[in-house]
Amino acid sequence: MFGLSELAMILLVVVVVLAVKKLPELTRSAGKSARILKAEARAAKEQDRPAPEQLSGEPRVIRGEAVRRDETGHRADGAA
């Protein structure tokens, strides 16, 4: 009968024969994935850069209201 090494070789040959049909499709999808990943990384890097108007040295002002909290950490005005 067949030993473990012979069965492993037969399994390997079967996998290779079946994988040859799918190989072009797999490499194409891997290439698409790599391009998408590269584009997303480039977009994230550009998003992290400050805008040219922010490079002028002036501080950026964000208007809002100050909220006072009591010692328990809740808002002092009773809002949620």
Residue frames as qw, qx, qy, qz and C-alpha x, y, z in Angstrom:
[[0.000, 0.889, 0.458, 0.000, 0.00, 0.00, 0.00],
 [0.303, 0.736, -0.054, 0.603, 1.00, 3.65, -0.09],
 [0.526, -0.299, -0.443, 0.662, 3.05, 5.22, 2.66],
 [0.100, -0.842, -0.316, 0.425, 2.60, 8.69, 4.11],
 [0.199, -0.520, 0.352, 0.752, 5.22, 10.27, 1.83],
 [0.160, 0.183, 0.787, 0.567, 3.64, 8.80, -1.32],
 [0.006, -0.749, -0.663, 0.008, 0.19, 10.09, -0.30],
 [0.178, -0.774, -0.068, 0.604, 1.67, 13.52, 0.40],
 [0.204, -0.255, 0.573, 0.752, 3.29, 13.59, -3.07],
 [0.092, 0.449, 0.808, 0.371, 0.02, 12.57, -4.76],
 [0.096, -0.833, -0.476, 0.265, -1.86, 15.27, -2.83],
 [0.226, -0.620, 0.188, 0.727, 0.76, 17.84, -3.80],
 [0.176, 0.020, 0.710, 0.682, 0.47, 16.92, -7.49],
 [0.015, 0.652, 0.743, 0.150, -3.33, 17.14, -7.36],
 [0.157, -0.829, -0.252, 0.474, -3.17, 20.56, -5.68],
 [0.221, -0.434, 0.405, 0.774, -0.66, 21.84, -8.26],
 [0.141, 0.259, 0.787, 0.542, -2.75, 20.57, -11.19],
 [0.058, -0.771, -0.635, -0.016, -5.91, 22.18, -9.82],
 [0.252, -0.765, -0.105, 0.583, -4.15, 25.41, -8.84],
 [0.351, -0.078, 0.494, 0.792, -2.71, 25.97, -12.33],
 [0.071, 0.616, 0.656, 0.430, -6.18, 26.83, -13.62],
 [0.269, -0.896, -0.351, 0.046, -6.74, 29.44, -10.91],
 [0.616, -0.292, -0.004, 0.731, -3.23, 30.93, -10.87],
 [0.218, 0.341, 0.270, 0.873, -3.83, 33.79, -13.38],
 [0.353, -0.736, -0.399, -0.419, -7.00, 34.81, -11.54],
 [0.676, -0.618, -0.248, 0.315, -5.24, 34.73, -8.17],
 [0.525, -0.113, 0.065, 0.841, -2.31, 36.84, -9.37],
 [0.023, 0.531, 0.364, 0.765, -4.70, 39.34, -10.99],
 [0.486, -0.773, -0.343, -0.219, -6.69, 39.76, -7.79],
 [0.687, -0.458, -0.137, 0.547, -3.49, 40.05, -5.73],
 [0.380, 0.176, 0.190, 0.888, -2.30, 42.84, -8.05],
 [0.209, -0.682, -0.370, -0.595, -5.62, 44.68, -7.71],
 [0.643, -0.694, -0.304, 0.113, -5.43, 44.36, -3.94],
 [0.624, -0.227, -0.025, 0.747, -1.89, 45.73, -3.90],
 [0.166, 0.395, 0.267, 0.863, -2.91, 48.73, -6.05],
 [0.411, -0.743, -0.376, -0.373, -5.90, 49.47, -3.80],
 [0.705, -0.562, -0.226, 0.369, -3.74, 49.23, -0.68],
 [0.507, -0.002, 0.082, 0.858, -1.13, 51.55, -2.17],
 [0.039, -0.557, -0.329, -0.761, -3.79, 54.10, -3.17],
 [0.559, -0.738, -0.349, -0.144, -5.39, 54.02, 0.28],
 [0.690, -0.395, -0.134, 0.592, -2.01, 54.46, 1.97],
 [0.325, 0.225, 0.184, 0.900, -1.24, 57.44, -0.28],
 [0.260, -0.676, -0.371, -0.581, -4.65, 58.99, 0.50],
 [0.665, -0.666, -0.304, 0.148, -4.16, 58.51, 4.24],
 [0.608, -0.177, -0.024, 0.774, -0.71, 60.12, 4.04],
 [0.112, 0.403, 0.264, 0.869, -2.11, 63.13, 2.15],
 [0.450, -0.721, -0.415, -0.325, -4.94, 63.44, 4.66],
 [0.690, -0.537, -0.248, 0.417, -2.45, 63.66, 7.55],
 [0.439, 0.137, 0.061, 0.886, -0.57, 66.55, 5.95],
 [0.014, 0.642, 0.385, -0.663, -1.68, 70.01, 7.08],
 [0.441, 0.781, 0.404, 0.183, -3.44, 72.16, 4.51],
 [0.495, 0.345, 0.003, 0.797, -1.38, 75.06, 3.04],
 [0.211, -0.753, -0.086, -0.618, -3.51, 77.66, 4.88],
 [0.781, -0.616, -0.101, -0.001, -2.63, 75.96, 8.16],
 [0.795, 0.019, -0.066, 0.603, 1.07, 76.38, 7.49],
 [0.154, 0.807, 0.057, 0.567, 0.82, 80.20, 7.80],
 [0.360, 0.140, -0.574, 0.722, 1.72, 80.08, 11.50],
 [0.407, -0.312, 0.127, -0.849, -1.57, 81.45, 12.74],
 [0.208, 0.017, 0.915, -0.345, -3.41, 79.35, 15.31],
 [0.297, -0.287, -0.732, -0.542, -6.59, 77.67, 14.15],
 [0.291, -0.056, 0.472, -0.831, -9.61, 78.90, 16.13],
 [0.297, -0.313, -0.863, -0.262, -12.53, 76.58, 16.76],
 [0.347, -0.324, 0.154, -0.867, -15.55, 78.34, 18.23],
 [0.559, -0.300, -0.772, -0.052, -17.50, 76.57, 20.97],
 [0.460, -0.722, 0.073, -0.512, -18.55, 76.90, 24.55],
 [0.156, 0.358, -0.815, 0.427, -16.78, 75.91, 27.72],
 [0.754, -0.389, -0.418, -0.324, -18.52, 73.26, 29.80],
 [0.175, -0.552, 0.627, -0.522, -17.93, 73.26, 33.53],
 [0.740, -0.135, -0.653, -0.092, -17.94, 69.93, 35.34],
 [0.587, -0.698, 0.219, -0.347, -18.44, 69.26, 39.03],
 [0.228, -0.584, 0.773, -0.095, -16.16, 66.99, 41.06],
 [0.749, 0.063, 0.641, -0.155, -18.11, 63.85, 40.00],
 [0.282, -0.110, 0.718, 0.627, -17.42, 64.54, 36.33],
 [0.236, 0.662, 0.705, 0.096, -20.99, 65.51, 35.44],
 [0.182, 0.492, 0.216, 0.824, -21.90, 68.76, 33.76],
 [0.109, -0.193, -0.521, 0.824, -22.63, 71.52, 36.23],
 [0.360, 0.042, -0.125, -0.924, -25.65, 72.79, 34.27],
 [0.619, 0.079, 0.640, -0.449, -27.48, 69.46, 34.71],
 [0.710, 0.476, -0.278, -0.438, -27.51, 68.52, 31.01],
 [0.975, -0.065, 0.211, -0.006, -26.70, 64.94, 30.03]]
